């Protein structure tokens, strides 16, 4: 009811030293240097309700005394009739203890979004004497949620964002409880006593972080309990937080952070990007590695419809063919994964009109970057694999057809007469300016620049049957049949050529201007530009026996023998001359002007142009390596990644599963499906998080006859 002068007709009030109280009010944490600040807040759920007010009786009370509580604005005079609300008048003598009064707060009219301060007094007295008034009781009614309209996302450590949530990222509190920490930046209306709770997939964390008095204006550490993270299970999860202030006002939910949880130790880690479909040295076979959780486990690699190979590493010689890696324990397969074809495509181009690249998402759509002239069509779907010339792209689609874009003179435009033949395609290969598609029946189809191998000479066309491998140089192609015959065509051989010296070939490699082949006898044949390695020097030829792998730079070749020794020939500046004996190598790879040989213990040996990869990084143990324009990029034994040469950089996380060097950039794919890059101009690939994977669980392939 409104204030009444029926009992307290005499004024002014006289002060008495008694303290009223609102038992339901909540203590605020008040700065001692500001004693006039209200020390209490009404719970927001009671802000418009009738509340209980208590007050001790004054020392000289009598049985006929009355009492009434009333509320005023801060700094008001109790003698002033401007009172906002008041309780009923009660008889003091009816209370054996403290006086109890009921005060309606609704007349205070505190609207949503407001935070107002008030002062409460209790008057006591009788009709025959002047009334007395209590000490002031200051309180707030706060209906303004903390944080304002939006809250920023929680901030996690860089390695958590990059690597995902793993057991290594958890920390222990003083009681030994494990949790994942995150930081919340200072926020609007941050106040002492605010409680911040983390939410994992919408479920609140049990332990909230409270803002201390000296923590106002500071960042707050919140926690996500290990038990909750483990219960969520491995996979991608949403991490948020919310704030509840002392009055019970609840903030909006913060902006989310998507993190990959990887609390379960994987049965096997597979590293390495699959080989690329691109011209010259870009097309070299890449090495993949597998790391089972148990040393006794076996790893079984197999292309679709091919014989299996049991090893901890595997050289990907057929990038267009589906590849599986199976984990065998005690003779039984306990898991199998299909490795995706090369997810990233592109070639370095000094002409900015054609510089760029593209990434294949798991759903078969494409993400492009770089010049508008090389961006993929927005409606491309069902993409399995992408091949590149220097300035054009061709995508193999799931139903066996092909689509192209980019420089129309370099294969980006597919003539209608060619398009009609692009059916049942199983792979695409590129030269510097043309494409060759390999059909399921072993025939090939070519298009692009006529001086770059797009015209298959009639003299050899009928013999191009049962083709199992094609490689491209800058202006020519070489093809190998299942029975080891080799053919070449393009600018140097406009009428085509049967490469009789390579008869019995089992593998091909190309640099810019020459080709080389390994024969079934382990010997090597080369043809093309002599200076680029198209002719094997006489002193080296006798050493090229029992060769198991060939690599190329732009104008040189290197051969790896079964005993781990390496020999090179071609232009010295491009790695054609070894700095000394190279032995104990298990893999060799070339960039534009340098080679790297990798030993079994992960030690790299490099030679060629020093600033383009020819200088080996020191104190580095490499697991797998790939090549780019004047650059090598590698995943190290600890799961981090780095590159050296023209484009040097490092990924400090420990969950890299593939690394690519397609153009001006190095791109790292993590186990959690995140893409990290460096190079110029900078790429922001965060929109692709979770959309690109390295391998997916699947049944192992049936083992049939080799392709």
N, C-alpha and C positions, 0 to 999 in steps of 0.2 A: 504494500500500500504506500501511498505518498506520505511524506513526512507530516506529522501532526503536532500541533502545539497544545493539544488538549491537556497533556500532563505537564509538558515542559513549557509552561507559559512564561517563565521568567528567564530572561537572558541578561547578560551573556552567560555562556557556559564557563564552567571552571574546570581546569585540567585536573585529572587524577592519574596516578601512576599505575594503571592497569593495562595489560596488553590483550587485545582481542585476537582471535585466531580463526582461520578457516581450515578445519582439519583435513578437508579433501584437497587443499591446494598443494602444489608440488614445489619443492625447494628449487630455486634457481641458483646457479653457481655465479655469484656476483663478485665483481672486482672489489676487494676491500678498499681500494682508493676511491670508490664511488658509492658511499654508504646510502645515498638517497635513491639509488636505483631500487626498483621493486625487487624483493627477494623471493616472491612467490608468484606462481602462475596457476591459473585455473585450468584443469584439464579441459581440452577442447570439447570433449564429449559432454561436459557439464556447463559450458559457457553460456547457455541460454536457459539454465534450469534454476530451481530453488535449491540453495545450498545452506548448510548449517554453519552458523557463526557462534562461537563460544567466547565468553569473556568472564574473568574473575569478578566477584563483587568488590565494590570499593570498601575501604576499611570501615567507614562509618555508615554502612548501609542500614536501612530500617525495613520493617516488614511491609510498610506501605509504599516503598520505592517501586518505581517503574523503570523499564529499560527498553531501548530501541536502537537497532543498528541502522546506519545509513552510509551511503557511498557518495563521494564527491570526486571532482576532477583533481588532478595533482595540484598541490599548492593552494587549494581552496581554504577558506576560513570556516570552521564549524559553525560560527554564528551566522554565516551567510545562508539564506534560505535556498540557494541554488543546489539542491541535493538531487541526485539522479534517481535513486531508488532507496527504499527504506523497508525495514521489516515491520511486522506487527508489534504493537506495544505489549510487553509482557510484565507480569508481576514478579519482581525479583525474589520475593519470599517463597515462591512455589518451587524453587530449585534448591535442593540440598547442597549442591556443589556449584560449579560454574553456571552462569546464565546461558541458556540456549535460545538462540533466535534463528529464524528462517528467513533468508533474504532471497528475493527473486532477482536474478541477473538479467532477465529478458529486457527490462526497460533500459538497460545500458546500450542496447542497439549496436552491438559490435558486429559489423558486417564481415562476410568472408573476405579474406585478404587483408584485414586490418589487424594491427597489434597495438592495443591501447593500454595505458596505465591508469590506475584508479587508487583512491585512498578510502579506507574503511575506518569508521569510528563507531563506538558504542556509547550512547548517552545513558546515564543513570541519575535518578533523582526522584523528588516527590512534588506534589502540587503546592506545597507550602514553602518550598525552598528552591533556590536556583539549581538547575541541573548541572551534573558534572559530565565531562567527556573524557574518553580513554585516550591513550596514546594512539598514534596513527598506525594503521596496518596497510602497507603498500602491496599491491598485487597487480598482475597483468592479466588481460584476456587476449590471447594470441591466436588468431585464425589465419595466420600467413604461413604457408608451408615453406620449409627451407629449400634453398637451391633455385628458387625462381621457376621460370617456365620450363627450362631444360637443364639437365645435368650432363656434364661431359662424361665420356666413358672412363672406366677404371684404367689405370696405366700399369702395365706389366713390364717386367724386365725384358730387355731386347732379346735375350736368348729364349725366353718363353714364347715371345711372338714369333721368332724365327724357327725354333725347334719344336714348339708345342709343349704341352704340360707333361713332363716326364718325372720320374721319381727324383732325378738329380736336381730339379728346380724347387723341390719342397724344402722348407726350413723348419726348425724345431723351436718351440717356445721353451720357457724355463721349466715347464713340467714335462717336456719331452714329447709334446703333441705336435704332429707334423701338419703343416698347412702351406697353401700357396699364397704368397703375399701379393697385394696390389696397392697402388697409391691412388688416392683421390685428391685432386687439386683443391685449394681453397675455393669455397663456393659462396654464393649470395646468402646473406643472413646466417653465416656460420656462427654458432654460439656454443659456449661451454655446456656440456651435457648432451649435445646431439649424439644420437646413436646411429652408426652407419653399419648396415648389414649387407654382405655380399649375397648375390642370388646366382645360382647355377641352374640354367634352364628354367628359371622362374621359381625355383624352390629356395627359401631363405637359408642362409647360414645360421647355425645355432648361436655362435658367439659374435656379438656386435662390438665394434670399436667405438669408444666414447671420446668426444672431444674434451680435452682438459682446458682449464682456464687459460693456461699459457700456450695452448695449441690453437687458439682462435687466430685465423689468418695464416695458418700453416697447413701443409698437406697432411692427410690422414692415411695411415696404413690400415687397410682392411684385410680380412683373411678368408680364404676358402678352405675349409677343413679337408684334409687328405681323404677322410672316409667318404665325404660327399663326392669328391672328384673320382675316387675309385668306383663308387656306386654308379656314377653316371656312365662309366664304361668308356672304352677307347672310341674315338671318333671326334667329330666337330661338335662343339657345345657353345652355348651363349652365356657369357659372364656379364653381369650387371650389378648394380647396387642401388639402395634406396636409403633415405635418411628419415628418422623420426626425431623431432625435437622434444624438449622437456614437457611441452604442453600436449604432446601426442599428435601434432600435425605431421602428416606423412608426405614426403616429397613425391614427385613423379619418379618413375623408374629411369635410371640413367640411360644414356646411349649405350648400346651393347658392344661387346668385343667378342668376336668369334675366335676361339682357340681350338686347336687340335689337341685332344687328350691322348697320350700314348703311355699310359701307366703300365700296360702289360708288355713285358719283354717279348719282342717279335721272335717267332721261331727262326726266321731267316731275314737278313737284310740283303737286298740286291742293289748294286750300284752300277751306274754307267748308262749313258744315253745310247740308244741304238744308232747304227751307222746311218749316214745321210744319203739322200738321192740328189746329188749336186755334181757339178763338173770337177775335173782334175783332182787335186789333192783333197778337196772336201769329201770325196767319195771313198776315202780309205776305210777299211774295216776297223771298227772300234772294239775294244776289249771290255767285257762286262765281268763283274766279280760278284760272288755270293759269299755270305758270312753266316753260316748256321749257328744257332745258339749252342749246339753241342758239337764238339769236335769230331765225334764219331759219325755224325750224320754225313750222308752222301748227297751231292747236288747233281741232278740229271737235267741236262739241257737238250732241247729238241725243237727243231722246226716242225711245222705241221707236215705230217706224212714223211718224216725222215727218221733215220736211225739216231738213237740217243747218244749223248756224250756225257760221261761222268767226270766232272772236274769242278774245282772251285772257281775257275774263270772260263770265259768263252769268248771267242772272237766272232763278231756278228758279220758274216760274209754275205748274208742275204737279207738286207734290211726291209725288203718288201714282203717277206714271208713271216707269218705269225710264229712267234718264238715263246716257248714255255720253259720255266725253271721249276723243277719239282724237288721237294725235300724228301729224302728216303732215310728212314730210321729202322734199323733192324730188318732190312729187306722190304719194308712196307712204305708206300708213299703216304706221308701224313699231311702234305700240303702241296699245292701247285699254283703257280702264278703265270699269267700271260703278260708278257712285256709289251707295252704299247709301242707302235712304230714311232719314229722320231717325231717328237711333239713340236719341235721348233725348226723353222725353215727360213733361209735367207742367205744372201751372199753379199759380201762387201762390194760396193760400187762407188768409184770416185765421182761419178755423175750423180749429184743429189736428186735428180729426177727419178732415178731408179733405185735409190738406196732405201732399204727397209727390210721387213721380215714379217712372218706370221706365225701364230701359235695355234695348234689344233686342240680344241677343247675335247673333253671326254664325250660330249654329246654329238660330236661331229661337226660343230660349227667352228668358225675361224675368228681369231682376233688378230688384227693387223696393226702395224705401226710403221712410221716412216713417211716417205713421200706419198701424197694422195694417188699418184699414178701406179703404186704397187699395192695399194690396199685391196684386200680380197673382196669379192662380191658379198654384200650383206646377206643375201639369201642362200649362200652356200650351206648345204646340209649333207650329212652322211659322209663327211670327209674322213678318209682312212689315213692318208699319207700325202705329203706335199713335196714335190721336186722343184728345183730352181735352176735356171740358167743365170747368167750375170744380171739379167734385168726382167725376167719373166718367171711366172709360176704355173705349175700344172698340178692339180689335185686329183688323186685317185679316189673315186667315190665308192661307197659300200656295194653298190650294185654292179661295179665293174666298168663304169664309164669314167670320163675325164672331163674336167672343166679347167679353163685357163684364164689368166689375167696378167696384167703388166704390159711390158713392151710388146706390141703386136708383131714387130719385126724379129723378135727373138723367141717366139713361141707362145706369147701371151694370147694370141688370137688363133683359134683352131679352125682351119678351113672346113667348110661343110663336107668336102670330099673325104677329108681325114676323119672328121667326127663320126661319119658313118661306119668307119672301121674300128673305132674305139669302143669295142664291146668285149666283155670278158677279159678286161685288163687286170693283170696281177702285179705289175710294177712299172715304174717310170724312172728313166735315167736322163741326165742332161749333159749337154756340152755347154760351151760358153754362150751359144745362141740358138740351140735347138733341143728338142726332146725326142726320145725314143720310148715308146710304150711297148711293154712285153705282154703278149697275149697268153691266155691259158693254153692255147694250142702250140705255143713255142714260136709263133711268128712275131714279127715286130712291125710297128707303125711309127713313122717319123714325121715331124713337122717343125717349122720355125725357119731360121735363116738358111737359105740354100748353100751359102758358103760356110756353114757351121755344122754340116752333116745332116741337114733335113732331107736331102735327096738320096735315097738308097739307089746306088747304081744298078741298072738292069742286069749287068754282067754277073752280079753276085746275089741279086735278090732271090732267085729261085733256091739258092743254097742256104738262105737264112731260115732254116727250119730247126726245130727242137733246140731253140736258143735258151740257155739257162743263165747267162750273165752278159751284161752290156756295161761298158764304162765309157765316159766321154772326156776328151781333152778340150782345149779351147775351141777347136774347129773341126773335130773329127770324133768318130766313135769306133770302138772295137767290140766285137761280139764273139762269144764262145758257145759252141754247141755242146750238147751233152757228151758227145764222143771226143771232145777235145779239139775240134777244128776251130780256127780263129780267122775272122774276117775284119777288115778295116775299111772305112770310107770317110769322106769329108774333103776339106780343102786340099790336103796333101795328096789324096788319092781319089780324084773325082770319078774315076772309073771303077773304084773298088780294088781291094787287094786281098788275096788269100795269103795269110801269114804262115807260110809253110814252116818257118823256123820255130813257130810256137805250137806246132802240132803236139797233141797230147796235153794241152794246157788244162790246168785245174783251177787257176785263179788269174785275174787280170787286175792291173792298176794303171792309172794314167796320170801324167802331169800336164802342164799346159800344152806341150808340143810333142810329146812322145808317149809310148806305151811300153809296158813290160808284162811278161807272163811267167808264172811258175808252171813247169811241166810236171807230169806224173813222176818223172825221174828225179825231181828235186832240182833240176837245172833251171836257168832263167834265159828267156829270149827277150830282146828289146828291139823296137823299131820306131822310126820317126826322126825328129830333129836330132842330129848327131850331138850337138853341143848340149842339148837338154837331157842326154842319157839314152837317146835312141840307138846308140851303138855302145856296146859294153867294151871298155878298154881291155886290151889284151892282157895286161898284168892282173886284172881283176877277174876275168872270165873263168880261169881255172878254179878260183876260190868259191864260185857260185855253185856249190853242190850241197845237196841235202837242205835246200832252202825251204822254209815253211811259211815265210811271210814277206810281202813286199810293201814298201811305203814310198810316198812321193812328196816332193815339194813342187814348186812351180817349174823348176828346170833341173831336177835331179831325182835319183832313185836311191833307195837303201834296201838291202836284202838281209833278212834275219835267218841264220842257219839254225838247225836243230840243236847244235851245241852251244847256242847263245852268242856266237860271234856275229858281228854286223859288218857289212861292206857297203860302200857307197860309191856312186859315180854320177857324173853330170857336171854342171857348172859349180866351181868351188864356193862362190858366194851364196849359192842356193843349197849348200850342204853336200855338194858332190865330193868333198874331200874330208875324210875323217881327221880329227886333231891328233889321233893316236888310236891304238887298239881299243875296240869296244867289245867287251866280252860279258858273259853271264847275263845277257839281256833275255827277257821273255816277251817283250813287245816293242815295236818301233813304229813311230808315227811322224808325219811331216806336216809343217805349216807352210806358209808361203816361201820362206827362205831358210828354214831351219828344221832339224830333226830332233826328236827326243827318243832315247832308248831307255826302257824301264826294266830294271832288274827285278828279280824275284822278291827282294827285300824292300822294294818300293823306291830305290835310289834312282834318280833321273840322271842321264848323261845327255848333254845337249851339244850341238854343233851347228854351224851355219852363221847367219847374220846375227851378231850379238844382241842388237836391239829388237829383234823380231822373234825371240824365243831361243836363240842360240846360246844364251847364258843360263845355265841351270840354277834353279833356286837352291839355296843351301839349307841344310838341316831340315830337309823335307822328306817325308815318307808318303809316296803317292800310291793310291789304290787304283784309280782309273784316270785316263787322260783323253782329251779330245783336242781338235785343232781348229784354228780360225785364221783370219787374215793377219799374218805376222804375230800370232798369239797362240799359246797353249793354255788350256784350262783344265784343271784337275780336281778330283775329289781326293782328299788325303785320308790316311788310315784312320784318323779320328772322326771322320765324317764332316769335317769342314771342307771348304773349297777355296781355290785360289787360281789366279791366272798370271802369266808373265809374258813379256814381249811388248808389243805395241799397246795392248790394253791390259794393264796390270790391276789387280784388285783382289779382294779377299772377302769370303763369307765366313764369319766366326762361329756360326752355329755348328752343330754336330749331327745334323740329320739330312745332309745333302744326299740325294739318291741319283741325280743326273745333273750333268753340266753341259751347256751348249755354248758354242762360239760362232753363231751364224753370220754375223755381220760386224757392225761396230760395237756390238754389245756381247757381254758374257751373261748368260742366264742360268741360274741355279734353281733346280726343282727340289723341294724338300719332301720328306716322307709324309708330311701333313698336307701336301698339295699346294704349298705356297711357292711363288716365283719371286726370286730376288735377282736383281740385275745391276750391272755397272757398265759404264761406257758413256759416250757422248753422241747425241743428247741423252740426258737421263730418261729412263723409262719408269713409269709407275704402273706396275702390273698387279697391284693389290686387288683390282676388280676381278682378277682371275683366280683368287684364292679358293681352293676347293674344287675348281673346275678342270684341273689338269692333273692327271695321275701318272705314276711311273709303271705300275703293274697292278693287276687285279686278280683276285683268287678265281681259279677256274680248274676244271678237270684237266689232267695232263692229256696231251695229244696221243692219238693212236699211232703206234710205230709201224710205218709201212715203208715201202720202197723210197729211197732218196729221190728228190726232185730231179 
